[in-house]
Amino acid sequence: MNQQLLSEKLQLSGLKIESCGFIRTYDYLRELKLQDVIQIEDIGAHNIYKFSVRILNQQYIIRRRVKDFQQLESTTNPDPLFLFKKREVIKESMEDQPKEKQQILFNFLKSFLQSENLNDLTQEVLKFFEISEVEYGDFKKFKECTLKKRAGGRFSESRCTRCGTLWGRWSKRYFYISNNGVMYCKGPFGQRAQMREQLVFDYNFQMKYGKAGTGYNRGIKLEFATRHLLLVAPDYFTFTEFLTALNQAQKDCPYMQIHRFSSFAPVKDSHCKWYIDGEGYFSDVMTALLSAKDYVYITDWWMSPDLYLRRPIAIDQNDQINQDSRLDRILKKIADRGVAVYILMYLEPTIALKHDSNHTKLFLERLSQNIIVLRHPSPIPQLWSHHEKIVVVDGSVGFMGGLDLCFGRMDTQQHLLTDLDVRRQFWPGIDYANNRIKDFENVHKSGESQINRSDPRMPWHDIAVKVSGQSVSDLVRHFEQYWNHVMISQNFQKRIQHQLQGNAKNPGNYYKIQDAQLQTTHDTFFQKYKNEIREEFQCQGPEEEFKENLEKAITKSYNQKQRLSAIFPNKQQCNKDFMEILEKIHGQKQEEEEDFEESIVPIKKQFRSSIMIQPKLQIVYEKGECQTQILRSASNWSIGCSPNNTEFSIQIAYTHLISEAQNFIYIENQFFISAVDDNQKPLENKVAMALVQRIKKAALRKEKFKVIVFLPLLPGFAGEIDKDSAVLKVQLHWEYQTISRGGNSILETLRKDANISDPSEYIEFYSLRTHTKILDVPKTEQIYIHSKLMIVDDEYALIGSANINDRSLVGNRDSEIAIVIYDNKKKRSMMGGEVVGRSIFAQELRTSLYMEHFGLTYEQVIDPLSQQLQELIRFNTRRNTIIYRQIFACYPDDCIKSLVDYQTFKSLGDLSKYDQLSEQIVGHAVEFPLEFLCKEDLTIKMLSFEIVVPDINFT
């Protein structure tokens, strides 16, 4: 905001002042528990007078002493008033008449403002009313003032060496406190009012002050998730004012509370729409982008600027169908009309990936100065990536899930292997792709397909979701935290102009959730969450022992109300199994918090840079029909938080929802790598452990319970199994170690249970494959499953970017985003032969997937526990698998137990049987081959190039 805008703001809204009474200085100090440390003389007044200030949509309280009024009058023309020259309010006789003095001071302010031209208010007057040119959006304001700040304290850097300064340098900074957090800049006006950093409140926030806490009498130490900030106030009154504002602001911030699943975000109400595969998703993303008025946030693992969001595309250049749907053209169009576009991309190691994010950055930034692209983590290759996929438009709508805005992702639910129309192509140029044949490279040459069109493309199955409503503000908050961390950690010269400050800032976004209240202990974030869960578990009383009182356990009815409260309401509940898993989840051994100056992770760094988005819109969200909560994997490298406060709420949500499942779990995921017990090092995440424990409980209770898992037939890496395919094989190794091999896998562990005769009665694994003729030659290919989805009991859906592996779930590896959705609206459904009400969102998503994958009708798939349905699924998928074997002899297949078997097996296919047998294939589902290459060592060999990469890179 510049001086002209500030003047217009004052003229437009006026400056309204109301008297709010007074407080005696001793009582004021007592509220802060400082009455024994600070004297009334240190404050410089016996009474402190409060006034409400209103300007535009902001209303806040200022506290002033008589001496502040004296200073105000001395800096302005005193002729009309002479209030203090007459000593009317500083007479000793008025010390015991604060009410009368309050009225005199209020009258003074009213007269003062009436006599002044608001357009000509001096900076000293504006400071008195705490009005500045600082942009703060719609967050509730509590205080503006100047303090000294010591450099350093970030968890993502070692020493503050920017511009030749050394650790410990003190600088004056202008601070702004809101219910979002603390922001600071160099000053309140002009260029100095541009934000340098915003530190948001969350459950990690701690405050220490005074000599004992900081080493300085007027010192204040603020401990955020990403930084420790050491401040010194210029006087005791500013010191107490700053503390008062901080106390009030954090009480008004919902992020200060403990949230379910140890997430940074509360449970909120939103509207949600699911997408199966890319066609509808990309089309709706285009519609939302074109509607943008203020700003767009995009983060992707890979982004292709010349991706068409609507299809088909004509070969003939005179046919302009969907030409305006190309992503770069859309972004240029909205940027040219003033929309700010912020894009955060994964900076890939070019030795392994050929996404050419540098091309994307240069290509898009040339289109408009309103498009800014950042890449992260660094030019130096590292193991972990920014993996989340988010699009947010104006803070009002968000898109998330498994779909990057890049080549290879567009598909329909038909999953065709080739284009049917030679004049208009659904997969033009490079988008006609098959990662199993050849991975992407030279992506800037997008007009050329990198595989022969006589070969089948690899269909792409994915899940995504559109969110509108309150949880969008958490996507905004998440993106801004990532962006600001990246900007501060990189050497950019545009630091002042480009840090994100917050765009969806409105009291409606700060929907209060009555979660467990903030504790005052100094445990880590995860430890505090575990303490809350443990206390709740103990309050419930001991859970029944399954091996004792078996009859009682079997006949005990499951209290549905209690179950709902265990997963969705504000107070956490859990069972014994989840408590055990929680204790074993990564992070249970939290280190002691280090000292202020020593709790820093070294990183090479020269200059700090920050790009701020100035908010323009005020958003009022409607209350949605779904209860939603944003989850994430976030850590020191990705978001700058303390290593002790890594967030892995996605893993906690997975294990909790599985543990609380009543009848049925449906999973689709690109990977399935997890630990069943503590003997499967280096595997850490406990999703498989939660599944095994829940299945064992069902078997003991003789409950109807089923888990269906869909995963790709093969990982999406190029190479043949009998040639150079080390990465493909090692991924299979870890998946089979999770599912069926190694002695501690899911199926092996279940077979050891005396109550389980056949694990397939409780859990089954499937994949997807399709077929067609290309140039009259029969072809087949797997449908690559890239989705990251779990549906529990047709009630809850977990959708996001996180795979079921350690990279996504441990928290301090790949950065991820996800959402848990529970639809309050119910529809009539079936579960285990009983008529039940189920959440519309989850139930319709699950039945639609069943119909697509298994080729069945809605009536056939409505009850996932139906014995008839399960037998039909087994029969069809078994027949489909056999038919593909007879026609194509394609792998993976259970008949190929070794590479020697493969040489014999691949000669058994008979394409001449295609016309006869292909019509018997129902749906796309086939059996996942549990015995494939079971006699081979799939780990990386010593002479392989990949041997230099640690195992954890593949898990």
DAKANOR-V900332 format. One record per residue. N is the residue number from 0. PSI is psi in radians with two decimals (none if undefined). NEAR is the number of other ideal C-beta (glycine too) atoms within 10 Angstrom. Layout:
n;psi;near
N;PSI;NEAR
N;PSI;NEAR
//
This chain:
n;psi;near
0;2.31;16
1;3.14;12
2;-0.69;12
3;-0.77;10
4;-0.66;11
5;-0.76;20
6;-0.75;15
7;-0.66;13
8;-0.77;17
9;-0.72;19
10;-0.65;12
11;-0.83;10
12;-0.38;14
13;2.98;12
14;1.92;20
15;2.31;11
16;2.36;16
17;2.53;14
18;2.36;17
19;0.35;16
20;-2.82;10
21;2.95;20
22;2.41;16
23;2.46;14
24;-0.68;23
25;-0.74;14
26;-0.65;12
27;-0.79;23
28;-0.61;22
29;-0.64;12
30;-0.59;14
31;-0.02;15
32;0.68;10
33;0.19;19
34;-0.41;15
35;-0.10;8
36;-0.71;15
37;2.34;20
38;2.78;13
39;-0.64;15
40;-0.52;10
41;-0.57;17
42;-0.59;22
43;0.40;15
44;2.57;19
45;-0.45;16
46;2.61;23
47;2.31;24
48;2.37;24
49;2.44;15
50;2.47;19
51;2.29;13
52;2.28;20
53;2.22;14
54;2.14;20
55;-2.20;13
56;0.12;11
57;2.33;15
58;2.24;13
59;2.95;20
60;2.35;17
61;2.55;19
62;2.30;20
63;2.61;21
64;2.92;17
65;-0.67;21
66;-0.47;13
67;-0.61;18
68;-0.65;21
69;-0.76;15
70;-0.67;14
71;-0.81;21
72;-0.60;17
73;-0.37;11
74;-0.04;14
75;-3.14;17
76;1.97;10
77;-0.06;13
78;-0.76;7
79;-0.30;12
80;-0.93;16
81;0.54;11
82;-0.86;20
83;-0.41;19
84;-0.57;11
85;-0.11;10
86;0.59;11
87;-0.57;15
88;0.02;19
89;0.19;15
90;2.50;11
91;-0.55;7
92;-0.27;6
93;0.02;16
94;-0.55;13
95;0.29;10
96;1.00;14
97;-0.56;18
98;-0.77;11
99;-0.70;12
100;-0.68;20
101;-0.75;19
102;-0.70;12
103;-0.77;17
104;-0.67;22
105;-0.76;16
106;-0.67;13
107;-0.81;18
108;-0.71;20
109;-0.81;13
110;-0.69;13
111;-0.83;20
112;-0.56;17
113;-0.53;8
114;-0.21;12
115;2.52;16
116;2.04;10
117;-0.45;16
118;-0.26;11
119;0.31;9
120;2.35;19
121;2.90;12
122;-0.59;16
123;-0.68;12
124;-0.77;18
125;-0.68;18
126;-0.66;18
127;-0.72;21
128;0.09;20
129;0.87;19
130;2.27;21
131;-3.14;21
132;0.18;22
133;2.31;24
134;2.26;20
135;0.14;23
136;-2.56;20
137;0.21;25
138;2.61;25
139;2.18;21
140;2.52;23
141;-0.50;23
142;2.55;23
143;2.31;23
144;2.99;19
145;2.32;17
146;2.93;20
147;2.44;16
148;2.38;22
149;2.39;22
150;2.71;18
151;-3.01;22
152;-0.07;22
153;2.54;25
154;-0.23;24
155;0.29;22
156;2.85;21
157;-1.07;14
158;2.55;15
159;1.68;19
160;0.33;16
161;2.43;16
162;0.51;9
163;-0.02;6
164;2.69;13
165;2.88;10
166;2.36;14
167;0.06;12
168;2.42;13
169;2.43;12
170;2.55;12
171;2.33;11
172;2.61;19
173;2.13;23
174;2.51;21
175;2.13;27
176;2.20;27
177;3.10;27
178;0.06;21
179;-0.55;28
180;-2.64;23
181;2.23;25
182;2.57;26
183;2.73;21
184;-3.07;24
185;-0.46;18
186;3.05;17
187;-0.18;20
188;2.71;19
189;-2.63;12
190;-0.45;11
191;-0.26;16
192;0.05;21
193;2.30;22
194;2.36;27
195;-0.58;20
196;2.53;22
197;2.18;23
198;2.07;21
199;2.59;22
200;2.46;24
201;-2.97;25
202;-0.27;21
203;-0.18;21
204;2.30;20
205;2.66;15
206;2.28;13
207;2.63;15
208;2.86;24
209;3.13;19
210;-0.77;11
211;-0.66;9
212;-0.39;13
213;-0.30;18
214;-0.02;12
215;2.46;18
216;-0.72;15
217;0.50;22
218;2.58;21
219;2.15;22
220;2.06;20
221;2.24;22
222;1.82;20
223;3.09;23
224;-0.52;23
225;-0.17;23
226;2.61;21
227;2.33;22
228;2.15;22
229;2.14;23
230;2.71;23
231;2.22;18
232;2.62;22
233;-0.40;13
234;2.97;12
235;-0.53;19
236;-0.81;23
237;-0.67;16
238;-0.90;27
239;-0.63;24
240;-0.75;22
241;-0.75;23
242;-0.75;20
243;-0.79;19
244;-0.71;23
245;-0.77;22
246;-0.75;14
247;-0.71;16
248;-0.77;22
249;-0.52;20
250;-0.45;11
251;0.02;18
252;2.08;21
253;-0.31;19
254;-0.10;22
255;-0.18;19
256;2.88;18
257;2.24;20
258;2.69;26
259;2.51;27
260;0.27;25
261;0.55;28
262;2.73;24
263;-0.33;25
264;2.51;26
265;2.95;24
266;2.32;23
267;-3.11;26
268;2.27;17
269;2.86;28
270;2.42;20
271;2.51;24
272;2.23;16
273;2.75;21
274;2.30;23
275;2.01;20
276;3.04;25
277;-0.38;26
278;-0.96;18
279;-0.61;16
280;-0.92;27
281;-0.63;25
282;-0.75;16
283;-0.58;18
284;-0.73;24
285;-0.81;19
286;-0.77;13
287;-0.74;20
288;-0.75;22
289;-0.36;14
290;-0.07;13
291;2.40;23
292;-0.48;14
293;-0.97;18
294;2.80;25
295;2.32;23
296;2.30;26
297;2.29;25
298;2.34;29
299;2.67;24
300;-0.67;21
301;2.47;23
302;2.29;24
303;1.96;27
304;-0.50;26
305;0.60;19
306;2.30;22
307;2.21;26
308;-0.20;23
309;2.55;17
310;2.83;22
311;3.05;18
312;2.33;20
313;2.54;16
314;-0.70;13
315;2.13;9
316;-0.34;7
317;-0.29;5
318;1.89;13
319;0.30;10
320;2.18;13
321;0.25;18
322;-0.51;13
323;-0.02;14
324;0.05;18
325;2.38;20
326;-0.79;23
327;-0.62;17
328;-0.64;15
329;-0.83;21
330;-0.67;23
331;-0.72;19
332;-0.81;16
333;-0.57;22
334;-0.63;20
335;-0.40;12
336;0.25;11
337;0.01;13
338;2.29;22
339;2.21;23
340;2.09;23
341;2.14;23
342;2.18;25
343;2.07;24
344;2.71;23
345;2.21;24
346;1.79;21
347;2.62;19
348;2.00;13
349;-0.29;13
350;-0.41;7
351;-0.57;12
352;2.48;17
353;0.71;12
354;-0.37;24
355;1.03;19
356;-0.41;22
357;-0.69;16
358;-0.78;14
359;-0.80;26
360;-0.90;20
361;-0.71;13
362;-0.83;17
363;-0.69;23
364;-0.37;15
365;-0.35;11
366;-0.64;17
367;2.54;19
368;-0.17;9
369;0.02;19
370;2.11;24
371;2.26;23
372;2.21;20
373;2.58;21
374;2.54;19
375;2.60;22
376;-0.75;18
377;2.86;14
378;-0.36;9
379;2.11;8
380;2.38;13
381;3.03;11
382;-0.48;13
383;2.75;19
384;2.77;21
385;1.92;25
386;-0.16;26
387;2.74;30
388;1.94;27
389;2.44;22
390;2.18;25
391;2.30;28
392;2.02;25
393;0.36;21
394;0.14;26
395;-0.43;22
396;2.48;22
397;2.56;29
398;2.45;25
399;2.88;25
400;-2.44;26
401;-0.06;30
402;1.98;26
403;2.71;26
404;1.28;24
405;3.00;21
406;2.66;23
407;-0.12;25
408;-0.42;23
409;2.28;23
410;2.89;26
411;3.01;15
412;-0.16;17
413;-0.43;13
414;1.00;22
415;2.62;15
416;-0.21;20
417;2.92;18
418;2.41;19
419;-0.42;11
420;2.06;10
421;-0.31;8
422;-0.59;10
423;2.01;17
424;2.36;21
425;-0.49;20
426;1.41;22
427;2.64;21
428;-2.29;17
429;-0.28;23
430;-0.24;22
431;1.68;22
432;2.74;21
433;1.79;23
434;-0.44;18
435;-0.46;23
436;-0.84;17
437;2.24;14
438;2.85;18
439;2.46;19
440;2.86;12
441;0.84;12
442;-0.25;20
443;-0.29;15
444;1.16;10
445;-0.22;18
446;-0.10;9
447;2.25;9
448;2.46;18
449;-0.01;18
450;2.80;17
451;2.38;11
452;-0.06;15
453;-0.23;10
454;2.62;17
455;2.50;23
456;2.85;26
457;1.93;21
458;2.70;23
459;2.00;23
460;2.27;26
461;2.89;25
462;2.42;25
463;3.02;29
464;2.52;26
465;2.29;21
466;2.23;26
467;2.39;18
468;-2.76;24
469;-0.61;26
470;-0.24;31
471;-0.59;26
472;-0.48;28
473;-0.56;27
474;-0.70;27
475;-0.87;27
476;-0.77;24
477;-0.87;26
478;-0.74;24
479;-0.63;24
480;-0.75;24
481;-0.84;26
482;-0.85;25
483;-0.64;25
484;-0.78;24
485;-0.76;25
486;-0.69;24
487;-0.49;24
488;-0.05;20
489;2.87;19
490;1.48;12
491;2.51;19
492;-0.12;8
493;0.59;12
494;-0.84;22
495;-0.63;18
496;-0.36;16
497;0.40;20
498;2.51;25
499;2.28;27
500;-0.35;24
501;2.26;27
502;-0.36;28
503;1.03;27
504;1.81;25
505;2.53;20
506;-0.52;15
507;-0.53;17
508;-0.41;25
509;0.78;21
510;2.07;18
511;2.29;12
512;2.28;18
513;1.13;12
514;3.12;20
515;2.45;19
516;2.73;10
517;2.33;15
518;2.79;13
519;0.04;6
520;2.90;10
521;0.54;11
522;2.92;14
523;2.90;20
524;-0.87;23
525;-0.67;23
526;-0.68;17
527;-0.72;19
528;-0.78;24
529;-0.66;21
530;-0.74;15
531;-0.80;20
532;-0.74;24
533;-0.73;15
534;-0.73;11
535;-0.72;16
536;-0.75;19
537;-0.60;10
538;-0.46;9
539;-0.27;13
540;2.87;7
541;2.36;8
542;2.66;13
543;2.47;15
544;2.21;11
545;-0.52;17
546;-0.17;8
547;2.70;8
548;0.80;11
549;-0.70;14
550;-0.73;7
551;-0.68;10
552;-0.67;17
553;-0.72;12
554;-0.22;8
555;2.19;11
556;2.59;5
557;2.07;10
558;1.89;10
559;-0.67;10
560;-0.71;8
561;-0.64;11
562;-0.77;17
563;-0.70;14
564;-0.35;14
565;-0.38;21
566;-0.66;24
567;-0.47;17
568;-3.00;16
569;-0.52;14
570;2.21;13
571;2.45;24
572;2.81;19
573;2.98;20
574;3.07;20
575;-0.70;17
576;-0.78;21
577;-0.64;25
578;-0.74;17
579;-0.73;14
580;-0.74;23
581;-0.66;24
582;-0.42;12
583;-0.22;14
584;2.55;22
585;2.33;17
586;-0.06;24
587;-0.43;11
588;1.46;5
589;2.34;16
590;2.76;10
591;2.51;9
592;2.36;15
593;2.96;13
594;2.84;9
595;-0.82;18
596;-0.26;14
597;-0.22;6
598;0.91;18
599;2.40;22
600;2.17;14
601;2.45;9
602;2.43;14
603;2.29;10
604;2.45;18
605;-0.84;11
606;2.51;13
607;2.42;21
608;2.52;21
609;2.39;25
610;2.05;23
611;2.43;25
612;2.15;25
613;2.14;18
614;2.47;23
615;-0.37;14
616;2.50;16
617;2.17;15
618;2.28;20
619;2.00;10
620;2.41;22
621;2.66;12
622;2.07;12
623;2.95;20
624;-0.19;16
625;2.46;26
626;2.18;21
627;2.63;27
628;2.23;26
629;2.36;29
630;2.86;30
631;2.87;29
632;2.07;30
633;2.48;28
634;-2.98;23
635;-0.80;19
636;-0.57;24
637;-0.58;29
638;-0.15;24
639;0.16;24
640;2.90;27
641;2.48;26
642;-0.46;16
643;-0.18;21
644;0.58;25
645;2.37;24
646;2.26;29
647;0.86;30
648;-0.40;29
649;-0.77;32
650;-0.73;31
651;-0.72;27
652;-0.77;26
653;-0.93;29
654;-0.63;28
655;-0.83;27
656;-0.67;25
657;-0.79;26
658;-0.55;24
659;-0.02;23
660;2.44;26
661;-0.77;18
662;-0.54;20
663;2.41;21
664;2.29;24
665;2.23;22
666;2.32;24
667;2.30;27
668;2.61;24
669;-0.57;22
670;2.79;24
671;1.39;24
672;2.01;27
673;2.85;31
674;2.29;22
675;-0.61;27
676;-3.01;13
677;0.07;12
678;0.28;10
679;0.77;21
680;2.50;9
681;0.22;12
682;2.40;25
683;-0.74;23
684;2.63;29
685;0.47;29
686;-0.79;25
687;-0.68;26
688;-0.75;26
689;-0.71;28
690;-0.81;27
691;-0.80;26
692;-0.70;22
693;-0.68;26
694;-0.75;27
695;-0.71;18
696;-0.74;19
697;-0.71;21
698;-0.70;20
699;-0.69;17
700;-0.11;18
701;0.74;11
702;2.67;16
703;2.11;19
704;2.36;21
705;2.43;21
706;2.21;20
707;2.22;22
708;2.21;21
709;2.28;23
710;2.83;23
711;2.61;25
712;-0.69;23
713;2.58;22
714;2.67;21
715;0.96;19
716;2.49;15
717;2.67;15
718;2.62;18
719;2.65;12
720;-0.40;18
721;0.17;12
722;-2.52;6
723;1.64;11
724;0.83;19
725;-0.73;19
726;-0.76;20
727;-0.80;19
728;-0.71;22
729;-0.53;23
730;-0.73;22
731;-0.68;19
732;-0.88;22
733;-0.54;24
734;-0.75;25
735;-0.55;21
736;-0.54;24
737;-0.70;28
738;-0.89;23
739;0.02;19
740;2.91;17
741;-0.11;15
742;-0.40;11
743;0.35;19
744;3.07;22
745;-0.93;25
746;-0.68;18
747;-0.69;15
748;-0.70;21
749;-0.63;22
750;-0.43;13
751;-0.21;9
752;2.24;15
753;-0.39;7
754;-0.03;14
755;1.92;20
756;-0.57;9
757;1.87;8
758;-0.45;20
759;-0.25;13
760;-0.34;16
761;-0.53;22
762;2.34;22
763;2.63;18
764;2.32;21
765;2.85;23
766;-3.10;24
767;2.44;24
768;2.66;21
769;3.11;20
770;2.83;21
771;-3.13;17
772;2.31;14
773;2.05;16
774;0.71;8
775;0.21;5
776;2.19;11
777;2.36;18
778;2.64;19
779;2.73;18
780;2.64;23
781;2.63;24
782;1.99;25
783;2.13;25
784;1.98;26
785;-0.04;25
786;2.75;26
787;1.51;28
788;2.44;26
789;2.32;26
790;2.27;28
791;2.08;25
792;0.39;23
793;0.47;29
794;-0.78;27
795;2.43;23
796;2.30;28
797;2.03;22
798;2.42;28
799;-2.68;31
800;-0.09;29
801;2.20;31
802;2.86;24
803;1.44;26
804;3.02;26
805;-0.59;27
806;-0.72;22
807;-0.53;28
808;-0.39;30
809;-0.55;24
810;-0.72;30
811;0.34;20
812;-2.08;25
813;2.49;25
814;2.40;30
815;2.84;29
816;2.55;27
817;2.95;29
818;2.42;27
819;2.27;30
820;2.26;25
821;2.07;20
822;2.11;24
823;-0.41;13
824;2.36;10
825;2.74;13
826;2.74;14
827;2.27;10
828;-3.00;21
829;2.53;19
830;1.98;22
831;0.58;17
832;-0.04;10
833;2.52;11
834;2.21;9
835;2.84;18
836;2.27;14
837;2.68;21
838;2.28;25
839;-0.82;18
840;-0.95;28
841;-0.73;25
842;-0.76;26
843;-0.57;17
844;-0.80;25
845;-0.79;24
846;-0.61;22
847;-0.70;15
848;-0.72;23
849;-0.78;23
850;-0.71;16
851;-0.85;20
852;-0.76;25
853;-0.10;21
854;0.59;15
855;3.03;19
856;2.91;11
857;-0.74;11
858;-0.55;9
859;-0.50;17
860;0.04;21
861;-0.60;19
862;1.80;22
863;-0.26;26
864;-0.01;16
865;2.22;19
866;-0.64;11
867;-0.74;9
868;-0.77;19
869;-0.68;17
870;-0.66;10
871;-0.72;16
872;-0.79;24
873;-0.74;14
874;-0.85;11
875;-0.77;19
876;-0.60;22
877;-0.79;12
878;-0.75;15
879;-0.76;23
880;-0.75;21
881;-0.70;15
882;-0.78;21
883;-0.63;21
884;-0.75;18
885;-0.65;15
886;-0.88;22
887;-0.32;22
888;0.88;19
889;2.62;17
890;2.79;20
891;2.66;21
892;2.57;25
893;-0.31;15
894;-0.28;16
895;1.57;24
896;-0.23;17
897;2.93;11
898;-0.45;12
899;-0.74;12
900;-0.62;17
901;-0.69;21
902;-0.65;11
903;-0.73;11
904;-0.75;17
905;-0.20;15
906;-0.04;8
907;-0.24;12
908;2.61;18
909;1.71;14
910;-0.36;13
911;-0.29;9
912;-0.03;14
913;-0.90;21
914;-0.59;11
915;-0.72;12
916;-0.46;16
917;-0.53;16
918;-0.29;9
919;-0.14;11
920;2.23;21
921;2.06;17
922;-2.86;19
923;-0.16;24
924;2.40;25
925;2.91;28
926;2.46;18
927;2.21;24
928;1.73;21
929;-0.37;16
930;0.05;15
931;2.17;23
932;0.58;23
933;-0.30;15
934;0.08;11
935;2.61;18
936;1.94;9
937;0.03;21
938;2.89;16
939;2.33;19
940;2.75;11
941;-0.61;6
942;0.03;6
943;2.56;15
944;-0.60;10
945;-0.08;14
946;-0.39;12
947;-0.24;7
948;2.26;16
949;2.68;10
950;-0.64;15
951;-0.29;15
952;-0.45;16
953;-0.01;22
954;none;27
//
